Amino acid sequence: MKFQQWLANFRRTAQPEEFTALSSSYRLEIERMQAEVLDYLLRPLLIDEEKQPEAA
């Protein structure tokens, strides 16, 4: 979320040339992180992952 917040703020304050130059790399990073989250959420849950540690 920090990348998205930073990009939204930068969009309001930066010159168009600056924004174009920097936004593409931040967009790629946001897309990479979202893909990792989706990959994690869409993979099957393994039996060992279902077990919760017992409270002491």
mmCIF file as Biopython writes it, N, C-alpha, C and O atoms, coordinates in Angstrom:
data_model
#
loop_
_atom_site.group_PDB
_atom_site.id
_atom_site.type_symbol
_atom_site.label_atom_id
_atom_site.label_alt_id
_atom_site.label_comp_id
_atom_site.label_asym_id
_atom_site.label_entity_id
_atom_site.label_seq_id
_atom_site.pdbx_PDB_ins_code
_atom_site.Cartn_x
_atom_site.Cartn_y
_atom_site.Cartn_z
_atom_site.occupancy
_atom_site.B_iso_or_equiv
_atom_site.auth_seq_id
_atom_site.auth_asym_id
_atom_site.pdbx_PDB_model_num
ATOM 1   N N  . MET A ? 1  ? 0.800  -1.203  0.000   1.0 0.0 1  A 1 
ATOM 2   C CA . MET A ? 1  ? 0.000  0.000   0.000   1.0 0.0 1  A 1 
ATOM 3   C C  . MET A ? 1  ? 0.846  1.272   0.000   1.0 0.0 1  A 1 
ATOM 4   O O  . MET A ? 1  ? 0.418  2.303   -0.518  1.0 0.0 1  A 1 
ATOM 5   N N  . LYS A ? 2  ? 2.028  1.204   0.571   1.0 0.0 2  A 1 
ATOM 6   C CA . LYS A ? 2  ? 2.867  2.406   0.611   1.0 0.0 2  A 1 
ATOM 7   C C  . LYS A ? 2  ? 3.200  2.891   -0.792  1.0 0.0 2  A 1 
ATOM 8   O O  . LYS A ? 2  ? 3.200  4.093   -1.058  1.0 0.0 2  A 1 
ATOM 9   N N  . PHE A ? 3  ? 3.488  1.943   -1.695  1.0 0.0 3  A 1 
ATOM 10  C CA . PHE A ? 3  ? 3.795  2.345   -3.068  1.0 0.0 3  A 1 
ATOM 11  C C  . PHE A ? 3  ? 2.600  3.065   -3.687  1.0 0.0 3  A 1 
ATOM 12  O O  . PHE A ? 3  ? 2.764  4.076   -4.369  1.0 0.0 3  A 1 
ATOM 13  N N  . GLN A ? 4  ? 1.399  2.544   -3.448  1.0 0.0 4  A 1 
ATOM 14  C CA . GLN A ? 4  ? 0.203  3.153   -4.021  1.0 0.0 4  A 1 
ATOM 15  C C  . GLN A ? 4  ? -0.045 4.539   -3.440  1.0 0.0 4  A 1 
ATOM 16  O O  . GLN A ? 4  ? -0.405 5.462   -4.171  1.0 0.0 4  A 1 
ATOM 17  N N  . GLN A ? 5  ? 0.143  4.689   -2.150  1.0 0.0 5  A 1 
ATOM 18  C CA . GLN A ? 5  ? -0.043 5.996   -1.513  1.0 0.0 5  A 1 
ATOM 19  C C  . GLN A ? 5  ? 0.995  6.994   -2.013  1.0 0.0 5  A 1 
ATOM 20  O O  . GLN A ? 5  ? 0.673  8.142   -2.317  1.0 0.0 5  A 1 
ATOM 21  N N  . TRP A ? 6  ? 2.240  6.543   -2.094  1.0 0.0 6  A 1 
ATOM 22  C CA . TRP A ? 6  ? 3.306  7.416   -2.569  1.0 0.0 6  A 1 
ATOM 23  C C  . TRP A ? 6  ? 3.037  7.841   -4.002  1.0 0.0 6  A 1 
ATOM 24  O O  . TRP A ? 6  ? 3.193  9.012   -4.348  1.0 0.0 6  A 1 
ATOM 25  N N  . LEU A ? 7  ? 2.631  6.885   -4.841  1.0 0.0 7  A 1 
ATOM 26  C CA . LEU A ? 7  ? 2.370  7.194   -6.241  1.0 0.0 7  A 1 
ATOM 27  C C  . LEU A ? 7  ? 1.202  8.173   -6.384  1.0 0.0 7  A 1 
ATOM 28  O O  . LEU A ? 7  ? 1.258  9.084   -7.210  1.0 0.0 7  A 1 
ATOM 29  N N  . ALA A ? 8  ? 0.154  7.995   -5.592  1.0 0.0 8  A 1 
ATOM 30  C CA . ALA A ? 8  ? -0.989 8.910   -5.635  1.0 0.0 8  A 1 
ATOM 31  C C  . ALA A ? 8  ? -0.570 10.319  -5.213  1.0 0.0 8  A 1 
ATOM 32  O O  . ALA A ? 8  ? -0.997 11.298  -5.825  1.0 0.0 8  A 1 
ATOM 33  N N  . ASN A ? 9  ? 0.259  10.431  -4.179  1.0 0.0 9  A 1 
ATOM 34  C CA . ASN A ? 9  ? 0.748  11.735  -3.736  1.0 0.0 9  A 1 
ATOM 35  C C  . ASN A ? 9  ? 1.663  12.360  -4.783  1.0 0.0 9  A 1 
ATOM 36  O O  . ASN A ? 9  ? 1.557  13.547  -5.088  1.0 0.0 9  A 1 
ATOM 37  N N  . PHE A ? 10 ? 2.553  11.552  -5.322  1.0 0.0 10 A 1 
ATOM 38  C CA . PHE A ? 10 ? 3.483  12.044  -6.337  1.0 0.0 10 A 1 
ATOM 39  C C  . PHE A ? 10 ? 2.736  12.516  -7.584  1.0 0.0 10 A 1 
ATOM 40  O O  . PHE A ? 10 ? 3.159  13.465  -8.244  1.0 0.0 10 A 1 
ATOM 41  N N  . ARG A ? 11 ? 1.644  11.862  -7.898  1.0 0.0 11 A 1 
ATOM 42  C CA . ARG A ? 11 ? 0.840  12.253  -9.070  1.0 0.0 11 A 1 
ATOM 43  C C  . ARG A ? 11 ? 0.300  13.678  -8.916  1.0 0.0 11 A 1 
ATOM 44  O O  . ARG A ? 11 ? 0.199  14.421  -9.891  1.0 0.0 11 A 1 
ATOM 45  N N  . ARG A ? 12 ? -0.042 14.043  -7.691  1.0 0.0 12 A 1 
ATOM 46  C CA . ARG A ? 12 ? -0.584 15.388  -7.439  1.0 0.0 12 A 1 
ATOM 47  C C  . ARG A ? 12 ? 0.494  16.463  -7.431  1.0 0.0 12 A 1 
ATOM 48  O O  . ARG A ? 12 ? 0.218  17.617  -7.759  1.0 0.0 12 A 1 
ATOM 49  N N  . THR A ? 13 ? 1.733  16.093  -7.056  1.0 0.0 13 A 1 
ATOM 50  C CA . THR A ? 13 ? 2.747  17.114  -6.819  1.0 0.0 13 A 1 
ATOM 51  C C  . THR A ? 13 ? 3.848  17.200  -7.876  1.0 0.0 13 A 1 
ATOM 52  O O  . THR A ? 13 ? 4.537  18.216  -7.956  1.0 0.0 13 A 1 
ATOM 53  N N  . ALA A ? 14 ? 4.024  16.171  -8.676  1.0 0.0 14 A 1 
ATOM 54  C CA . ALA A ? 14 ? 5.155  16.122  -9.609  1.0 0.0 14 A 1 
ATOM 55  C C  . ALA A ? 14 ? 4.837  16.783  -10.944 1.0 0.0 14 A 1 
ATOM 56  O O  . ALA A ? 14 ? 3.679  16.909  -11.342 1.0 0.0 14 A 1 
ATOM 57  N N  . GLN A ? 15 ? 5.885  17.194  -11.610 1.0 0.0 15 A 1 
ATOM 58  C CA . GLN A ? 15 ? 5.764  17.662  -12.987 1.0 0.0 15 A 1 
ATOM 59  C C  . GLN A ? 15 ? 5.456  16.446  -13.869 1.0 0.0 15 A 1 
ATOM 60  O O  . GLN A ? 15 ? 5.878  15.335  -13.549 1.0 0.0 15 A 1 
ATOM 61  N N  . PRO A ? 16 ? 4.730  16.641  -14.969 1.0 0.0 16 A 1 
ATOM 62  C CA . PRO A ? 16 ? 4.374  15.500  -15.824 1.0 0.0 16 A 1 
ATOM 63  C C  . PRO A ? 16 ? 5.574  14.657  -16.266 1.0 0.0 16 A 1 
ATOM 64  O O  . PRO A ? 16 ? 5.483  13.431  -16.317 1.0 0.0 16 A 1 
ATOM 65  N N  . GLU A ? 17 ? 6.693  15.308  -16.583 1.0 0.0 17 A 1 
ATOM 66  C CA . GLU A ? 17 ? 7.873  14.560  -17.027 1.0 0.0 17 A 1 
ATOM 67  C C  . GLU A ? 17 ? 8.410  13.672  -15.905 1.0 0.0 17 A 1 
ATOM 68  O O  . GLU A ? 17 ? 8.795  12.526  -16.136 1.0 0.0 17 A 1 
ATOM 69  N N  . GLU A ? 18 ? 8.430  14.218  -14.690 1.0 0.0 18 A 1 
ATOM 70  C CA . GLU A ? 18 ? 8.907  13.450  -13.539 1.0 0.0 18 A 1 
ATOM 71  C C  . GLU A ? 18 ? 8.003  12.254  -13.272 1.0 0.0 18 A 1 
ATOM 72  O O  . GLU A ? 18 ? 8.463  11.136  -13.044 1.0 0.0 18 A 1 
ATOM 73  N N  . PHE A ? 19 ? 6.716  12.524  -13.308 1.0 0.0 19 A 1 
ATOM 74  C CA . PHE A ? 19 ? 5.763  11.459  -12.997 1.0 0.0 19 A 1 
ATOM 75  C C  . PHE A ? 19 ? 5.864  10.314  -13.991 1.0 0.0 19 A 1 
ATOM 76  O O  . PHE A ? 19 ? 5.864  9.149   -13.594 1.0 0.0 19 A 1 
ATOM 77  N N  . THR A ? 20 ? 5.950  10.626  -15.258 1.0 0.0 20 A 1 
ATOM 78  C CA . THR A ? 20 ? 6.055  9.589   -16.284 1.0 0.0 20 A 1 
ATOM 79  C C  . THR A ? 20 ? 7.301  8.747   -16.083 1.0 0.0 20 A 1 
ATOM 80  O O  . THR A ? 20 ? 7.257  7.524   -16.221 1.0 0.0 20 A 1 
ATOM 81  N N  . ALA A ? 21 ? 8.396  9.384   -15.763 1.0 0.0 21 A 1 
ATOM 82  C CA . ALA A ? 21 ? 9.659  8.666   -15.603 1.0 0.0 21 A 1 
ATOM 83  C C  . ALA A ? 21 ? 9.638  7.714   -14.405 1.0 0.0 21 A 1 
ATOM 84  O O  . ALA A ? 21 ? 10.135 6.592   -14.501 1.0 0.0 21 A 1 
ATOM 85  N N  . LEU A ? 22 ? 9.077  8.145   -13.296 1.0 0.0 22 A 1 
ATOM 86  C CA . LEU A ? 22 ? 9.107  7.330   -12.084 1.0 0.0 22 A 1 
ATOM 87  C C  . LEU A ? 22 ? 7.921  6.384   -11.927 1.0 0.0 22 A 1 
ATOM 88  O O  . LEU A ? 22 ? 8.056  5.324   -11.316 1.0 0.0 22 A 1 
ATOM 89  N N  . SER A ? 23 ? 6.785  6.746   -12.459 1.0 0.0 23 A 1 
ATOM 90  C CA . SER A ? 23 ? 5.591  5.943   -12.211 1.0 0.0 23 A 1 
ATOM 91  C C  . SER A ? 23 ? 5.664  4.554   -12.830 1.0 0.0 23 A 1 
ATOM 92  O O  . SER A ? 23 ? 5.097  3.610   -12.280 1.0 0.0 23 A 1 
ATOM 93  N N  . SER A ? 24 ? 6.341  4.409   -13.946 1.0 0.0 24 A 1 
ATOM 94  C CA . SER A ? 24 ? 6.376  3.091   -14.586 1.0 0.0 24 A 1 
ATOM 95  C C  . SER A ? 24 ? 7.084  2.061   -13.711 1.0 0.0 24 A 1 
ATOM 96  O O  . SER A ? 24 ? 6.634  0.918   -13.626 1.0 0.0 24 A 1 
ATOM 97  N N  . SER A ? 25 ? 8.174  2.438   -13.064 1.0 0.0 25 A 1 
ATOM 98  C CA . SER A ? 25 ? 8.870  1.468   -12.208 1.0 0.0 25 A 1 
ATOM 99  C C  . SER A ? 25 ? 8.058  1.154   -10.954 1.0 0.0 25 A 1 
ATOM 100 O O  . SER A ? 25 ? 8.058  0.012   -10.492 1.0 0.0 25 A 1 
ATOM 101 N N  . TYR A ? 26 ? 7.373  2.138   -10.401 1.0 0.0 26 A 1 
ATOM 102 C CA . TYR A ? 26 ? 6.539  1.873   -9.236  1.0 0.0 26 A 1 
ATOM 103 C C  . TYR A ? 26 ? 5.338  1.017   -9.608  1.0 0.0 26 A 1 
ATOM 104 O O  . TYR A ? 26 ? 4.915  0.162   -8.830  1.0 0.0 26 A 1 
ATOM 105 N N  . ARG A ? 27 ? 4.794  1.243   -10.785 1.0 0.0 27 A 1 
ATOM 106 C CA . ARG A ? 27 ? 3.677  0.411   -11.244 1.0 0.0 27 A 1 
ATOM 107 C C  . ARG A ? 27 ? 4.106  -1.046  -11.363 1.0 0.0 27 A 1 
ATOM 108 O O  . ARG A ? 27 ? 3.368  -1.942  -10.955 1.0 0.0 27 A 1 
ATOM 109 N N  . LEU A ? 28 ? 5.282  -1.290  -11.912 1.0 0.0 28 A 1 
ATOM 110 C CA . LEU A ? 28 ? 5.782  -2.660  -12.032 1.0 0.0 28 A 1 
ATOM 111 C C  . LEU A ? 28 ? 5.948  -3.309  -10.658 1.0 0.0 28 A 1 
ATOM 112 O O  . LEU A ? 28 ? 5.642  -4.489  -10.486 1.0 0.0 28 A 1 
ATOM 113 N N  . GLU A ? 29 ? 6.425  -2.549  -9.693  1.0 0.0 29 A 1 
ATOM 114 C CA . GLU A ? 29 ? 6.600  -3.085  -8.339  1.0 0.0 29 A 1 
ATOM 115 C C  . GLU A ? 29 ? 5.250  -3.403  -7.701  1.0 0.0 29 A 1 
ATOM 116 O O  . GLU A ? 29 ? 5.105  -4.441  -7.056  1.0 0.0 29 A 1 
ATOM 117 N N  . ILE A ? 30 ? 4.267  -2.530  -7.870  1.0 0.0 30 A 1 
ATOM 118 C CA . ILE A ? 30 ? 2.923  -2.776  -7.341  1.0 0.0 30 A 1 
ATOM 119 C C  . ILE A ? 30 ? 2.329  -4.025  -7.979  1.0 0.0 30 A 1 
ATOM 120 O O  . ILE A ? 30 ? 1.756  -4.863  -7.283  1.0 0.0 30 A 1 
ATOM 121 N N  . GLU A ? 31 ? 2.460  -4.159  -9.294  1.0 0.0 31 A 1 
ATOM 122 C CA . GLU A ? 31 ? 1.933  -5.330  -9.995  1.0 0.0 31 A 1 
ATOM 123 C C  . GLU A ? 31 ? 2.637  -6.608  -9.541  1.0 0.0 31 A 1 
ATOM 124 O O  . GLU A ? 31 ? 1.994  -7.650  -9.413  1.0 0.0 31 A 1 
ATOM 125 N N  . ARG A ? 32 ? 3.939  -6.544  -9.296  1.0 0.0 32 A 1 
ATOM 126 C CA . ARG A ? 32 ? 4.685  -7.714  -8.826  1.0 0.0 32 A 1 
ATOM 127 C C  . ARG A ? 32 ? 4.181  -8.160  -7.453  1.0 0.0 32 A 1 
ATOM 128 O O  . ARG A ? 32 ? 3.977  -9.351  -7.216  1.0 0.0 32 A 1 
ATOM 129 N N  . MET A ? 33 ? 3.982  -7.190  -6.548  1.0 0.0 33 A 1 
ATOM 130 C CA . MET A ? 33 ? 3.499  -7.524  -5.212  1.0 0.0 33 A 1 
ATOM 131 C C  . MET A ? 33 ? 2.082  -8.092  -5.259  1.0 0.0 33 A 1 
ATOM 132 O O  . MET A ? 33 ? 1.777  -9.050  -4.549  1.0 0.0 33 A 1 
ATOM 133 N N  . GLN A ? 34 ? 1.214  -7.510  -6.088  1.0 0.0 34 A 1 
ATOM 134 C CA . GLN A ? 34 ? -0.147 -8.022  -6.207  1.0 0.0 34 A 1 
ATOM 135 C C  . GLN A ? 34 ? -0.151 -9.444  -6.766  1.0 0.0 34 A 1 
ATOM 136 O O  . GLN A ? 34 ? -0.944 -10.278 -6.329  1.0 0.0 34 A 1 
ATOM 137 N N  . ALA A ? 35 ? 0.723  -9.725  -7.724  1.0 0.0 35 A 1 
ATOM 138 C CA . ALA A ? 35 ? 0.821  -11.071 -8.291  1.0 0.0 35 A 1 
ATOM 139 C C  . ALA A ? 35 ? 1.264  -12.071 -7.227  1.0 0.0 35 A 1 
ATOM 140 O O  . ALA A ? 35 ? 0.748  -13.187 -7.178  1.0 0.0 35 A 1 
ATOM 141 N N  . GLU A ? 36 ? 2.211  -11.687 -6.376  1.0 0.0 36 A 1 
ATOM 142 C CA . GLU A ? 36 ? 2.660  -12.575 -5.298  1.0 0.0 36 A 1 
ATOM 143 C C  . GLU A ? 36 ? 1.520  -12.885 -4.333  1.0 0.0 36 A 1 
ATOM 144 O O  . GLU A ? 36 ? 1.362  -14.027 -3.904  1.0 0.0 36 A 1 
ATOM 145 N N  . VAL A ? 37 ? 0.735  -11.884 -3.996  1.0 0.0 37 A 1 
ATOM 146 C CA . VAL A ? 37 ? -0.392 -12.096 -3.089  1.0 0.0 37 A 1 
ATOM 147 C C  . VAL A ? 37 ? -1.416 -13.029 -3.733  1.0 0.0 37 A 1 
ATOM 148 O O  . VAL A ? 37 ? -1.894 -13.961 -3.086  1.0 0.0 37 A 1 
ATOM 149 N N  . LEU A ? 38 ? -1.753 -12.791 -4.988  1.0 0.0 38 A 1 
ATOM 150 C CA . LEU A ? 38 ? -2.711 -13.659 -5.676  1.0 0.0 38 A 1 
ATOM 151 C C  . LEU A ? 38 ? -2.196 -15.085 -5.787  1.0 0.0 38 A 1 
ATOM 152 O O  . LEU A ? 38 ? -2.956 -16.031 -5.576  1.0 0.0 38 A 1 
ATOM 153 N N  . ASP A ? 39 ? -0.928 -15.257 -6.111  1.0 0.0 39 A 1 
ATOM 154 C CA . ASP A ? 39 ? -0.346 -16.602 -6.184  1.0 0.0 39 A 1 
ATOM 155 C C  . ASP A ? 39 ? -0.486 -17.318 -4.845  1.0 0.0 39 A 1 
ATOM 156 O O  . ASP A ? 39 ? -0.834 -18.498 -4.799  1.0 0.0 39 A 1 
ATOM 157 N N  . TYR A ? 40 ? -0.218 -16.608 -3.769  1.0 0.0 40 A 1 
ATOM 158 C CA . TYR A ? 40 ? -0.327 -17.193 -2.435  1.0 0.0 40 A 1 
ATOM 159 C C  . TYR A ? 40 ? -1.776 -17.570 -2.116  1.0 0.0 40 A 1 
ATOM 160 O O  . TYR A ? 40 ? -2.039 -18.672 -1.633  1.0 0.0 40 A 1 
ATOM 161 N N  . LEU A ? 41 ? -2.702 -16.671 -2.380  1.0 0.0 41 A 1 
ATOM 162 C CA . LEU A ? 41 ? -4.101 -16.914 -2.033  1.0 0.0 41 A 1 
ATOM 163 C C  . LEU A ? 41 ? -4.748 -17.997 -2.884  1.0 0.0 41 A 1 
ATOM 164 O O  . LEU A ? 41 ? -5.687 -18.657 -2.437  1.0 0.0 41 A 1 
ATOM 165 N N  . LEU A ? 42 ? -4.264 -18.186 -4.091  1.0 0.0 42 A 1 
ATOM 166 C CA . LEU A ? 42 ? -4.893 -19.143 -5.001  1.0 0.0 42 A 1 
ATOM 167 C C  . LEU A ? 42 ? -4.247 -20.522 -4.990  1.0 0.0 42 A 1 
ATOM 168 O O  . LEU A ? 42 ? -4.721 -21.425 -5.679  1.0 0.0 42 A 1 
ATOM 169 N N  . ARG A ? 43 ? -3.188 -20.702 -4.231  1.0 0.0 43 A 1 
ATOM 170 C CA . ARG A ? 43 ? -2.577 -22.034 -4.175  1.0 0.0 43 A 1 
ATOM 171 C C  . ARG A ? 43 ? -3.325 -22.884 -3.150  1.0 0.0 43 A 1 
ATOM 172 O O  . ARG A ? 43 ? -3.880 -22.360 -2.184  1.0 0.0 43 A 1 
ATOM 173 N N  . PRO A ? 44 ? -3.336 -24.199 -3.368  1.0 0.0 44 A 1 
ATOM 174 C CA . PRO A ? 44 ? -4.052 -25.075 -2.430  1.0 0.0 44 A 1 
ATOM 175 C C  . PRO A ? 44 ? -3.422 -25.026 -1.041  1.0 0.0 44 A 1 
ATOM 176 O O  . PRO A ? 44 ? -2.209 -24.868 -0.900  1.0 0.0 44 A 1 
ATOM 177 N N  . LEU A ? 45 ? -4.250 -25.161 -0.036  1.0 0.0 45 A 1 
ATOM 178 C CA . LEU A ? 45 ? -3.781 -25.190 1.340   1.0 0.0 45 A 1 
ATOM 179 C C  . LEU A ? 45 ? -3.314 -26.601 1.655   1.0 0.0 45 A 1 
ATOM 180 O O  . LEU A ? 45 ? -4.073 -27.556 1.484   1.0 0.0 45 A 1 
ATOM 181 N N  . LEU A ? 46 ? -2.093 -26.745 2.106   1.0 0.0 46 A 1 
ATOM 182 C CA . LEU A ? 46 ? -1.539 -28.048 2.450   1.0 0.0 46 A 1 
ATOM 183 C C  . LEU A ? 46 ? -1.945 -28.431 3.868   1.0 0.0 46 A 1 
ATOM 184 O O  . LEU A ? 46 ? -2.227 -27.563 4.695   1.0 0.0 46 A 1 
ATOM 185 N N  . ILE A ? 47 ? -1.974 -29.728 4.145   1.0 0.0 47 A 1 
ATOM 186 C CA . ILE A ? 47 ? -2.395 -30.225 5.457   1.0 0.0 47 A 1 
ATOM 187 C C  . ILE A ? 47 ? -1.582 -29.587 6.586   1.0 0.0 47 A 1 
ATOM 188 O O  . ILE A ? 47 ? -2.155 -29.162 7.589   1.0 0.0 47 A 1 
ATOM 189 N N  . ASP A ? 48 ? -0.267 -29.514 6.439   1.0 0.0 48 A 1 
ATOM 190 C CA . ASP A ? 48 ? 0.584  -28.933 7.484   1.0 0.0 48 A 1 
ATOM 191 C C  . ASP A ? 48 ? 0.260  -27.466 7.739   1.0 0.0 48 A 1 
ATOM 192 O O  . ASP A ? 48 ? 0.408  -26.987 8.863   1.0 0.0 48 A 1 
ATOM 193 N N  . GLU A ? 49 ? -0.175 -26.757 6.720   1.0 0.0 49 A 1 
ATOM 194 C CA . GLU A ? 49 ? -0.498 -25.337 6.882   1.0 0.0 49 A 1 
ATOM 195 C C  . GLU A ? 49 ? -1.799 -25.144 7.642   1.0 0.0 49 A 1 
ATOM 196 O O  . GLU A ? 49 ? -2.018 -24.088 8.237   1.0 0.0 49 A 1 
ATOM 197 N N  . GLU A ? 50 ? -2.676 -26.161 7.630   1.0 0.0 50 A 1 
ATOM 198 C CA . GLU A ? 50 ? -3.962 -26.045 8.317   1.0 0.0 50 A 1 
ATOM 199 C C  . GLU A ? 50 ? -3.801 -26.115 9.832   1.0 0.0 50 A 1 
ATOM 200 O O  . GLU A ? 50 ? -4.594 -25.534 10.573  1.0 0.0 50 A 1 
ATOM 201 N N  . LYS A ? 51 ? -2.772 -26.827 10.290  1.0 0.0 51 A 1 
ATOM 202 C CA . LYS A ? 51 ? -2.568 -26.989 11.726  1.0 0.0 51 A 1 
ATOM 203 C C  . LYS A ? 51 ? -2.149 -25.662 12.349  1.0 0.0 51 A 1 
ATOM 204 O O  . LYS A ? 51 ? -1.201 -25.019 11.898  1.0 0.0 51 A 1 
ATOM 205 N N  . GLN A ? 52 ? -2.862 -25.274 13.374  1.0 0.0 52 A 1 
ATOM 206 C CA . GLN A ? 52 ? -2.539 -24.050 14.098  1.0 0.0 52 A 1 
ATOM 207 C C  . GLN A ? 52 ? -1.715 -24.426 15.326  1.0 0.0 52 A 1 
ATOM 208 O O  . GLN A ? 52 ? -2.005 -25.438 15.963  1.0 0.0 52 A 1 
ATOM 209 N N  . PRO A ? 53 ? -0.714 -23.656 15.670  1.0 0.0 53 A 1 
ATOM 210 C CA . PRO A ? 53 ? 0.052  -23.962 16.885  1.0 0.0 53 A 1 
ATOM 211 C C  . PRO A ? 53 ? -0.848 -23.857 18.111  1.0 0.0 53 A 1 
ATOM 212 O O  . PRO A ? 53 ? -1.686 -22.962 18.216  1.0 0.0 53 A 1 
ATOM 213 N N  . GLU A ? 54 ? -0.652 -24.794 19.034  1.0 0.0 54 A 1 
ATOM 214 C CA . GLU A ? 54 ? -1.457 -24.789 20.254  1.0 0.0 54 A 1 
ATOM 215 C C  . GLU A ? 54 ? -1.007 -23.656 21.168  1.0 0.0 54 A 1 
ATOM 216 O O  . GLU A ? 54 ? 0.185  -23.374 21.291  1.0 0.0 54 A 1 
ATOM 217 N N  . ALA A ? 55 ? -1.978 -23.014 21.803  1.0 0.0 55 A 1 
ATOM 218 C CA . ALA A ? 55 ? -1.667 -21.926 22.736  1.0 0.0 55 A 1 
ATOM 219 C C  . ALA A ? 55 ? -1.047 -22.510 23.995  1.0 0.0 55 A 1 
ATOM 220 O O  . ALA A ? 55 ? -1.484 -23.551 24.487  1.0 0.0 55 A 1 
ATOM 221 N N  . ALA A ? 56 ? -0.038 -21.844 24.508  1.0 0.0 56 A 1 
ATOM 222 C CA . ALA A ? 56 ? 0.654  -22.343 25.713  1.0 0.0 56 A 1 
ATOM 223 C C  . ALA A ? 56 ? -0.075 -21.940 26.958  1.0 0.0 56 A 1 
ATOM 224 O O  . ALA A ? 56 ? 0.360  -22.270 28.062  1.0 0.0 56 A 1 
#
